[in-house]
Amino acid sequence: MTPEDGLLKTGSVDPTREKFKAFMTRPQDTPIHMLNLIRLRPLALYPEGHENHGKAMSGLEAYRAYGATTAAIFARVGGRQVWAGRPEVVLTGPDDEHWDIAFIAAYPNALAFAEMVRDPDYKEYVKHRQAAVLDSRLIRFFPFAPGAGFGEA
């Protein structure tokens, strides 16, 4: 494999310590929604020593393994998906930015999200996500009921 295959090059996959700290400095006792934009690798890139290393799994297969293994933890902390879709066309934005999966996950509060990502089992299961994802965006939102017009609260 070469970097030109898009398999070795990585984008934004895991938050930095600084970004996680910024996430945690926002209000922690209000509901949050997390917009997830996911670009998958053609082939999952598991590290040596992982049971799936060298199995030629697709990025989609690895991402599905991530979802299946973390579902109970996600539910235990009160998480739920409120919307999911497959992006088709970007009307505004960079031409080279495309996404394979988009969804919004709701959490009762930021502490629930933090509890999930700090869970020892989650830390093991997230390796599926890391193997699957070439690039991603994870954006925290404070949800509010929409008004009559676009962007109105």
C-alpha positions in Angstrom: 0.0 0.0 0.0 1.1 3.5 -0.7 -0.1 6.8 0.7 -1.6 7.4 -2.8 -4.1 4.6 -2.0 -5.6 6.8 0.7 -5.0 4.1 3.2 -2.0 5.4 5.1 -2.9 9.1 5.1 -5.2 10.1 7.9 -7.3 13.1 8.6 -9.1 14.0 11.8 -10.0 10.8 13.6 -9.5 11.3 17.3 -9.9 14.6 19.3 -6.8 16.2 20.6 -6.4 16.8 24.3 -6.9 20.5 23.8 -10.2 20.0 21.9 -11.5 17.5 24.4 -10.6 20.0 27.2 -12.5 22.7 25.2 -15.5 20.3 24.9 -15.5 19.8 28.6 -15.3 23.5 29.5 -18.7 24.1 27.9 -21.8 23.5 30.0 -21.8 19.9 31.3 -25.4 19.6 32.6 -27.4 20.3 29.4 -28.4 18.0 26.6 -26.0 17.9 23.7 -26.2 16.7 20.1 -23.0 15.5 18.3 -22.9 15.9 14.5 -20.8 13.1 13.1 -19.4 13.3 9.5 -17.5 10.2 8.6 -15.2 9.4 5.6 -14.3 5.8 5.5 -11.1 4.1 4.4 -11.5 1.7 1.4 -9.7 -0.9 3.5 -9.7 -0.8 7.3 -6.2 -0.2 8.7 -6.0 -2.2 12.0 -2.7 -2.0 13.9 -0.4 -5.0 14.0 -1.4 -7.3 16.9 -5.2 -6.6 16.5 -7.3 -9.6 15.7 -8.5 -8.0 12.5 -5.1 -6.9 11.2 -4.5 -8.2 7.7 -8.1 -9.5 7.2 -8.8 -7.0 4.4 -11.9 -5.7 6.0 -13.5 -2.7 4.4 -13.7 0.6 6.3 -17.5 0.1 6.3 -17.2 -3.3 7.9 -14.9 -2.0 10.6 -17.2 0.9 11.3 -20.1 -1.4 11.6 -18.0 -3.5 14.1 -17.4 -0.2 16.0 -21.2 0.4 16.2 -22.0 -3.1 17.2 -19.4 -3.3 20.0 -20.1 0.1 21.5 -24.0 0.0 21.2 -24.5 -1.2 24.8 -22.1 1.5 26.2 -23.8 4.2 24.1 -27.2 3.2 25.4 -26.0 2.8 29.0 -24.9 6.5 29.1 -28.2 7.6 27.7 -27.0 8.1 24.1 -29.3 7.7 21.1 -29.2 8.4 17.4 -31.7 11.1 16.4 -30.9 11.3 12.7 -28.7 9.4 10.2 -28.2 9.7 6.5 -25.8 9.1 3.6 -24.5 12.4 2.1 -25.0 12.6 -1.6 -23.8 16.0 -2.9 -22.1 19.0 -1.2 -23.6 22.2 -2.4 -21.4 24.5 -0.4 -18.0 23.6 0.9 -14.7 22.3 -0.4 -14.8 20.1 -3.5 -12.5 17.6 -1.9 -14.6 17.1 1.2 -17.0 14.2 0.9 -18.6 12.1 3.6 -19.8 8.5 3.5 -21.9 8.6 6.7 -23.6 11.4 8.6 -25.5 11.2 11.9 -26.5 13.1 15.0 -26.1 11.4 18.4 -27.9 12.8 21.4 -26.6 12.6 24.9 -28.2 13.7 28.1 -25.2 15.9 28.8 -21.4 16.2 28.1 -20.6 14.1 31.1 -22.4 11.1 29.5 -20.3 11.5 26.4 -17.1 11.7 28.5 -18.2 8.6 30.5 -18.6 6.7 27.2 -15.2 7.6 25.8 -13.5 6.9 29.1 -15.1 3.5 29.5 -12.3 0.8 29.4 -14.3 -1.4 27.0 -15.0 1.6 24.8 -11.3 2.3 24.6 -10.8 -1.2 23.2 -13.7 -1.1 20.8 -12.8 2.4 19.4 -10.0 0.7 17.6 -12.6 -0.4 15.0 -13.4 3.2 14.4 -9.8 4.2 14.2 -9.2 1.5 11.7 -12.3 2.4 9.6 -12.1 6.2 9.5 -10.0 8.2 7.1 -11.4 11.6 8.1 -14.2 12.8 10.3 -15.9 15.8 11.9 -17.4 15.6 15.4 -19.2 18.8 16.3 -21.0 19.5 19.6 -24.3 21.3 19.5 -26.6 22.7 22.1 -30.1 21.6 20.8 -33.0 23.9 20.7 -36.5 23.7 19.2 -36.4 25.3 15.7 -38.5 28.4 14.9 -40.5 29.1 11.8 -37.5 30.2 9.7 -34.0 28.9 9.0 -31.7 29.3 12.0 -34.4 30.7 14.3 -34.7 29.5 17.9 
